[in-house]
Structures are given as C-alpha cells and as structure tokens.
Amino acid sequence: MTVGLAFLGYLATYANGLRLAQRQARLARVNQQLSEFYGPLFALMETNRSPAARCGSTRGSGSPG
C-alpha cells in the first residue's frame, strides 16, 4: 500500500514537472517571437523619435522677431 502511494506521488510529481517544463518552453517561445517582432519596431521608433525630439526642443525656445 505504501509503495503504491509513493509511486503515485512520484507520477504526480513527474507529470507536474513535465507540464511546467512545457509551459516554460511555450513562454520562452512567445517571448522570443515578441522580441523578434517588437525589437526592430522599437529600434525604428527610437530612430524616428530622436530627430523629432531634437526639433521639438528647439522649436519653442525663442520668440521670432
């Protein structure tokens, strides 16, 4: 009886560990996909924002005339 319960406990622990490993693998895959998609988009946004930020900082600094 005790051996059977220990074996069932082992199977439950193994199944839970396997499920967690699969979930972590899926999460890592989604994170990789997001970084591959949004990484270049973020770089593009930063590149486009820098000149705009420079123009915006000089636009209202003085009064004309």
N, C-alpha and C positions, 0 to 999 in steps of 0.2 A: 504494500500500500504506500509506504513512504517513498520507495523508489519510483513508483508511478507518479506520485505528486511532484517529486523532484524533476522527473523527466518532463512533465507537463509545464512546470515552471521554466525549465530550460528552453522548451519550444516557444513558449510565450515571449521570453526574453529575446530569443533569436529572431522571431518574427517581428517584434517591435524594433529591434536594431536594424533589420533589413528595411523595414518601412521608413525609418528615419534616414537611413543612408540614401534611399531612393528619393525621398523628399529633398534632402540636401543637394543631390545631384540635379534635380529639376530646378531648384532655386539658383544654383550656380549657373545653369544653362540660361535661365531667364536674365540673370544679372549680366552675363556675357553678351546676350543679344541686345539688352538695353544699352550697355556701354558701347557696343559696336554701332548702334543706331544713333544714340544721342551724343556720343563723344564727338564725332565730326560736326554735328549740328551745333554743339556748344562752342567748338572752336570757331566755326563760321560766325556765330552770334558775337563772340568776343572780338573777332577781327572786324566785323562791321560796326560794333559798338565803339571801339576805340577812336576812330576818326570823328564819329558823331559826338563823342564826349568832349573831344578837343574843340570842335566847332561850337558846341554848346557852352563851353566855359568862357570863350572869348566873345560870344555874341552879345551878351548883356553887360559887359564890363564897363563900357563908356557910353557917353551920350554923343550922338553925332552933332557936330557944329558947335 
